[in-house]
């Protein structure tokens, strides 16, 4: 984990699954805010239960070693399809961890279409 992100997290972070086959890394404080939102989802809704189950079931709190590395759980590695290298991207109040093989082509496509995406969102 790059030093600039570690200073945000402190000694540890919370890792869970995210959209598009990436992993999310949260500070413990931001994870608690996420759990509060998850707890507000309607438990009678099948999709809400699935999301809560996935995000909390794949959650792991990890500590940084002296070189800033973390150990991902096997189910997290499988979800993100990480083979060897990964890309770490800051996204608002969380960090995304991507398989390099998945992230690079997606990022290239995003950058090629950025003007259209911004226009479509009326940003």
Helices and strands as residue ranges (DSSP letters): H 3-9, E 12-17, G 19-21, E 23-26, H 28-39, H 46-57, E 60-63, H 74-80, E 86-91, E 94-99, H 100-112, H 114-121
